[in-house]
Each structure stands twice: as structure tokens, then as C-alpha cells.
Amino acid sequence: MATSTGPSGRADEPVPIISIFFGIVVRMYHDEHPPPHFHASYQGFEALVGVTDGEVIHGALPRKAARIVREWALDHREALVANWKRGEALLPMEMIPGADADD
């Protein structure tokens, strides 16, 4: 689990990393605002991405990284929804295999 600035603005708040693939880091905060989403970062770009459709809600990713993240989100929608529910309940997040591990 990484330590970074979380939604409360505290610098020591743990930010769960739930997947890493092709240099893309995927995080999901605990007790986050709706709609269900995750944070994806890649080479200085950051985006909030919808759990249900894999679309960028806010921010930006390079086109190819955004496509990979979208496909990964759609392939792992059930696991992302389950992590969102764990986050709402303040339970530990589960790691989700990255796109580089998918067949």
C-alpha cells in the first residue's frame, strides 16, 4: 500500500494500489464520492475512470493508455465493483490482475 495525499488531504493517508500494468498505476480510495471510480496514473497524467464503463470522468491519459485502462476496467468490472463496496465499508482492497497478465 502506498502513502500519498488522499481525499481528506492528509499526507499520511494510505492510498491502496489495486493494480499496476504497463507503467499504469491504479488506485482506489476508501469512502470516496460517487460515481464509482478509480484513479489511474501514467507518466505524469492522472484520470478518474468510471468503474462501470471504463471512461475517463475527469483528468486525462494518453490515448493508448486510456484505451488499455478502459479495456482492463471492462474486463475486471466485477472486481472493481467489489473493491468499491469494500472501500465504502472501509475494508482492505483486493489486488486485481493487470492487463499485462490477461490472456
LOKEKE-904170 format. One record per atom (N, C-alpha, C): residue in one letter; atom name; x, y, z. Coordinates in steps of 0.05 Angstrom, whole numbers, padded with zeros to 5 digits, m for minus. Example, Ala and Ser with C-alpha at 12.3 -4.5 7.8 and 13.67 -1.06 7.14 Angstrom:
[a; N; [00264; m00114; 00156]],
[a; CA; [00246; m00090; 00156]],
[a; C; [00264; m00066; 00156]],
[s; N; [00257; m00045; 00142]],
[s; CA; [00273; m00021; 00143]],
[s; C; [00258; 00001; 00157]],
***
This chain:
[m; N; [00017; m00023; 00000]],
[m; CA; [00000; 00000; 00000]],
[m; C; [00018; 00025; 00000]],
[a; N; [00013; 00043; m00018]],
[a; CA; [00028; 00068; m00020]],
[a; C; [00018; 00088; 00000]],
[t; N; [00035; 00108; 00006]],
[t; CA; [00026; 00130; 00022]],
[t; C; [00027; 00155; 00005]],
[s; N; [00006; 00170; 00005]],
[s; CA; [00004; 00194; m00012]],
[s; C; [m00018; 00211; 00000]],
[t; N; [m00024; 00233; m00013]],
[t; CA; [m00046; 00250; m00004]],
[t; C; [m00072; 00238; m00013]],
[g; N; [m00090; 00232; 00006]],
[g; CA; [m00116; 00221; 00000]],
[g; C; [m00137; 00242; m00002]],
[p; N; [m00163; 00234; m00005]],
[p; CA; [m00184; 00253; m00009]],
[p; C; [m00187; 00273; 00014]],
[s; N; [m00179; 00265; 00038]],
[s; CA; [m00182; 00283; 00061]],
[s; C; [m00160; 00304; 00061]],
[g; N; [m00139; 00301; 00043]],
[g; CA; [m00118; 00320; 00042]],
[g; C; [m00095; 00313; 00061]],
[r; N; [m00098; 00292; 00077]],
[r; CA; [m00076; 00285; 00096]],
[r; C; [m00054; 00271; 00080]],
[a; N; [m00030; 00279; 00085]],
[a; CA; [m00007; 00268; 00071]],
[a; C; [m00001; 00240; 00079]],
[d; N; [m00010; 00231; 00103]],
[d; CA; [m00004; 00204; 00113]],
[d; C; [m00026; 00184; 00108]],
[e; N; [m00046; 00192; 00093]],
[e; CA; [m00069; 00174; 00088]],
[e; C; [m00061; 00152; 00068]],
[p; N; [m00066; 00126; 00075]],
[p; CA; [m00059; 00105; 00056]],
[p; C; [m00076; 00105; 00031]],
[v; N; [m00064; 00102; 00009]],
[v; CA; [m00078; 00102; m00017]],
[v; C; [m00074; 00074; m00029]],
[p; N; [m00094; 00057; m00028]],
[p; CA; [m00090; 00030; m00038]],
[p; C; [m00085; 00029; m00068]],
[i; N; [m00063; 00016; m00075]],
[i; CA; [m00057; 00010; m00103]],
[i; C; [m00070; m00017; m00108]],
[i; N; [m00088; m00018; m00128]],
[i; CA; [m00102; m00043; m00133]],
[i; C; [m00092; m00058; m00158]],
[s; N; [m00076; m00044; m00174]],
[s; CA; [m00065; m00057; m00198]],
[s; C; [m00043; m00040; m00210]],
[i; N; [m00024; m00053; m00222]],
[i; CA; [m00002; m00039; m00237]],
[i; C; [00003; m00055; m00262]],
[f; N; [00002; m00042; m00285]],
[f; CA; [00008; m00055; m00310]],
[f; C; [00017; m00035; m00331]],
[f; N; [00037; m00043; m00347]],
[f; CA; [00048; m00026; m00368]],
[f; C; [00055; 00002; m00358]],
[g; N; [00064; 00005; m00333]],
[g; CA; [00070; 00031; m00323]],
[g; C; [00047; 00047; m00313]],
[i; N; [00023; 00036; m00315]],
[i; CA; [m00002; 00049; m00306]],
[i; C; [m00007; 00040; m00277]],
[v; N; [m00011; 00059; m00259]],
[v; CA; [m00017; 00053; m00231]],
[v; C; [m00046; 00059; m00226]],
[v; N; [m00061; 00039; m00215]],
[v; CA; [m00089; 00042; m00210]],
[v; C; [m00093; 00042; m00179]],
[r; N; [m00107; 00063; m00170]],
[r; CA; [m00113; 00066; m00141]],
[r; C; [m00143; 00069; m00137]],
[m; N; [m00152; 00061; m00114]],
[m; CA; [m00180; 00065; m00107]],
[m; C; [m00180; 00074; m00077]],
[y; N; [m00191; 00097; m00072]],
[y; CA; [m00192; 00108; m00045]],
[y; C; [m00215; 00095; m00029]],
[h; N; [m00212; 00095; m00003]],
[h; CA; [m00234; 00087; 00015]],
[h; C; [m00254; 00109; 00018]],
[d; N; [m00279; 00102; 00020]],
[d; CA; [m00301; 00121; 00026]],
[d; C; [m00300; 00145; 00008]],
[e; N; [m00299; 00140; m00018]],
[e; CA; [m00296; 00161; m00039]],
[e; C; [m00324; 00169; m00049]],
[h; N; [m00325; 00193; m00061]],
[h; CA; [m00351; 00203; m00071]],
[h; C; [m00360; 00188; m00096]],
[p; N; [m00386; 00186; m00101]],
[p; CA; [m00396; 00173; m00125]],
[p; C; [m00391; 00191; m00149]],
[p; N; [m00393; 00181; m00173]],
[p; CA; [m00400; 00153; m00181]],
[p; C; [m00376; 00135; m00176]],
[p; N; [m00380; 00109; m00174]],
[p; CA; [m00358; 00090; m00170]],
[p; C; [m00336; 00095; m00191]],
[h; N; [m00311; 00098; m00182]],
[h; CA; [m00289; 00104; m00200]],
[h; C; [m00263; 00095; m00187]],
[f; N; [m00242; 00096; m00203]],
[f; CA; [m00215; 00092; m00193]],
[f; C; [m00197; 00113; m00205]],
[h; N; [m00173; 00115; m00195]],
[h; CA; [m00154; 00135; m00204]],
[h; C; [m00132; 00120; m00219]],
[a; N; [m00126; 00129; m00243]],
[a; CA; [m00105; 00117; m00259]],
[a; C; [m00084; 00138; m00265]],
[s; N; [m00059; 00131; m00261]],
[s; CA; [m00037; 00150; m00267]],
[s; C; [m00017; 00136; m00286]],
[y; N; [m00006; 00153; m00303]],
[y; CA; [00014; 00143; m00323]],
[y; C; [00031; 00166; m00332]],
[q; N; [00057; 00164; m00327]],
[q; CA; [00077; 00184; m00337]],
[q; C; [00068; 00213; m00332]],
[g; N; [00059; 00219; m00308]],
[g; CA; [00051; 00246; m00301]],
[g; C; [00023; 00253; m00307]],
[f; N; [00008; 00236; m00321]],
[f; CA; [m00020; 00240; m00327]],
[f; C; [m00036; 00226; m00305]],
[e; N; [m00059; 00238; m00298]],
[e; CA; [m00077; 00226; m00279]],
[e; C; [m00106; 00229; m00288]],
[a; N; [m00122; 00208; m00282]],
[a; CA; [m00150; 00209; m00290]],
[a; C; [m00167; 00194; m00270]],
[l; N; [m00192; 00203; m00267]],
[l; CA; [m00212; 00188; m00253]],
[l; C; [m00227; 00173; m00274]],
[v; N; [m00231; 00147; m00270]],
[v; CA; [m00242; 00129; m00290]],
[v; C; [m00266; 00115; m00278]],
[g; N; [m00288; 00115; m00293]],
[g; CA; [m00313; 00102; m00284]],
[g; C; [m00310; 00072; m00282]],
[v; N; [m00319; 00060; m00261]],
[v; CA; [m00318; 00031; m00257]],
[v; C; [m00336; 00016; m00277]],
[t; N; [m00359; 00027; m00282]],
[t; CA; [m00379; 00013; m00299]],
[t; C; [m00373; 00013; m00328]],
[d; N; [m00360; 00034; m00338]],
[d; CA; [m00355; 00036; m00367]],
[d; C; [m00326; 00041; m00375]],
[g; N; [m00308; 00046; m00356]],
[g; CA; [m00280; 00050; m00362]],
[g; C; [m00274; 00076; m00375]],
[e; N; [m00293; 00095; m00376]],
[e; CA; [m00289; 00121; m00389]],
[e; C; [m00276; 00141; m00369]],
[v; N; [m00260; 00158; m00379]],
[v; CA; [m00247; 00179; m00363]],
[v; C; [m00269; 00199; m00355]],
[i; N; [m00272; 00203; m00329]],
[i; CA; [m00291; 00222; m00318]],
[i; C; [m00279; 00249; m00315]],
[h; N; [m00254; 00250; m00306]],
[h; CA; [m00240; 00275; m00301]],
[h; C; [m00210; 00270; m00305]],
[g; N; [m00196; 00290; m00315]],
[g; CA; [m00168; 00287; m00319]],
[g; C; [m00163; 00276; m00347]],
[a; N; [m00139; 00265; m00351]],
[a; CA; [m00132; 00255; m00378]],
[a; C; [m00110; 00235; m00376]],
[l; N; [m00110; 00217; m00396]],
[l; CA; [m00089; 00197; m00400]],
[l; C; [m00082; 00199; m00430]],
[p; N; [m00057; 00192; m00437]],
[p; CA; [m00052; 00189; m00466]],
[p; C; [m00071; 00169; m00479]],
[r; N; [m00077; 00173; m00504]],
[r; CA; [m00098; 00157; m00518]],
[r; C; [m00093; 00127; m00515]],
[k; N; [m00069; 00118; m00519]],
[k; CA; [m00064; 00089; m00517]],
[k; C; [m00068; 00079; m00489]],
[a; N; [m00058; 00094; m00469]],
[a; CA; [m00061; 00086; m00441]],
[a; C; [m00091; 00086; m00433]],
[a; N; [m00106; 00106; m00443]],
[a; CA; [m00134; 00107; m00437]],
[a; C; [m00149; 00083; m00449]],
[r; N; [m00141; 00074; m00472]],
[r; CA; [m00153; 00051; m00485]],
[r; C; [m00147; 00025; m00469]],
[i; N; [m00122; 00022; m00460]],
[i; CA; [m00114; m00001; m00444]],
[i; C; [m00130; m00001; m00418]],
[v; N; [m00132; 00022; m00405]],
[v; CA; [m00146; 00024; m00379]],
[v; C; [m00175; 00017; m00383]],
[r; N; [m00187; 00028; m00404]],
[r; CA; [m00216; 00022; m00409]],
[r; C; [m00221; m00007; m00413]],
[e; N; [m00205; m00020; m00430]],
[e; CA; [m00208; m00049; m00435]],
[e; C; [m00204; m00065; m00409]],
[w; N; [m00184; m00057; m00393]],
[w; CA; [m00178; m00071; m00368]],
[w; C; [m00202; m00067; m00349]],
[a; N; [m00213; m00043; m00347]],
[a; CA; [m00236; m00038; m00329]],
[a; C; [m00260; m00055; m00337]],
[l; N; [m00265; m00056; m00363]],
[l; CA; [m00288; m00072; m00372]],
[l; C; [m00284; m00102; m00366]],
[d; N; [m00259; m00111; m00370]],
[d; CA; [m00253; m00139; m00365]],
[d; C; [m00254; m00146; m00335]],
[h; N; [m00250; m00126; m00318]],
[h; CA; [m00248; m00131; m00289]],
[h; C; [m00270; m00115; m00273]],
[r; N; [m00292; m00110; m00287]],
[r; CA; [m00314; m00094; m00275]],
[r; C; [m00323; m00106; m00248]],
[e; N; [m00328; m00132; m00247]],
[e; CA; [m00338; m00144; m00222]],
[e; C; [m00318; m00140; m00199]],
[a; N; [m00293; m00144; m00204]],
[a; CA; [m00273; m00140; m00183]],
[a; C; [m00271; m00111; m00175]],
[l; N; [m00274; m00092; m00194]],
[l; CA; [m00274; m00064; m00187]],
[l; C; [m00298; m00056; m00170]],
[v; N; [m00321; m00066; m00178]],
[v; CA; [m00346; m00061; m00162]],
[v; C; [m00342; m00072; m00134]],
[a; N; [m00331; m00096; m00132]],
[a; CA; [m00327; m00108; m00105]],
[a; C; [m00308; m00091; m00089]],
[n; N; [m00286; m00081; m00101]],
[n; CA; [m00268; m00063; m00086]],
[n; C; [m00282; m00037; m00078]],
[w; N; [m00298; m00026; m00096]],
[w; CA; [m00313; m00002; m00089]],
[w; C; [m00330; m00006; m00064]],
[k; N; [m00344; m00029; m00063]],
[k; CA; [m00360; m00036; m00039]],
[k; C; [m00343; m00040; m00014]],
[r; N; [m00319; m00052; m00018]],
[r; CA; [m00301; m00055; 00005]],
[r; C; [m00292; m00027; 00015]],
[g; N; [m00287; m00009; m00004]],
[g; CA; [m00278; 00018; 00003]],
[g; C; [m00300; 00033; 00018]],
[e; N; [m00325; 00030; 00010]],
[e; CA; [m00347; 00042; 00024]],
[e; C; [m00349; 00032; 00053]],
[a; N; [m00342; 00007; 00057]],
[a; CA; [m00344; m00006; 00083]],
[a; C; [m00317; m00003; 00099]],
[l; N; [m00298; 00012; 00086]],
[l; CA; [m00272; 00016; 00098]],
[l; C; [m00257; m00010; 00103]],
[l; N; [m00261; m00029; 00085]],
[l; CA; [m00247; m00055; 00086]],
[l; C; [m00222; m00054; 00068]],
[p; N; [m00203; m00072; 00072]],
[p; CA; [m00179; m00072; 00055]],
[p; C; [m00187; m00078; 00026]],
[m; N; [m00173; m00066; 00007]],
[m; CA; [m00177; m00070; m00021]],
[m; C; [m00163; m00096; m00030]],
[e; N; [m00173; m00108; m00051]],
[e; CA; [m00161; m00131; m00063]],
[e; C; [m00145; m00123; m00087]],
[m; N; [m00122; m00135; m00092]],
[m; CA; [m00107; m00131; m00116]],
[m; C; [m00122; m00143; m00139]],
[i; N; [m00121; m00130; m00162]],
[i; CA; [m00134; m00140; m00187]],
[i; C; [m00112; m00145; m00207]],
[p; N; [m00111; m00168; m00220]],
[p; CA; [m00090; m00173; m00240]],
[p; C; [m00090; m00151; m00262]],
[g; N; [m00066; m00144; m00270]],
[g; CA; [m00063; m00123; m00290]],
[g; C; [m00069; m00133; m00319]],
[a; N; [m00071; m00114; m00337]],
[a; CA; [m00076; m00120; m00365]],
[a; C; [m00053; m00137; m00376]],
[d; N; [m00029; m00134; m00366]],
[d; CA; [m00007; m00149; m00375]],
[d; C; [m00008; m00178; m00367]],
[a; N; [m00026; m00185; m00349]],
[a; CA; [m00030; m00213; m00340]],
[a; C; [m00054; m00226; m00353]],
[d; N; [m00070; m00210; m00368]],
[d; CA; [m00094; m00220; m00381]],
[d; C; [m00086; m00235; m00406]],
[d; N; [m00102; m00255; m00413]],
[d; CA; [m00097; m00270; m00438]],
[d; C; [m00112; m00258; m00461]],
***
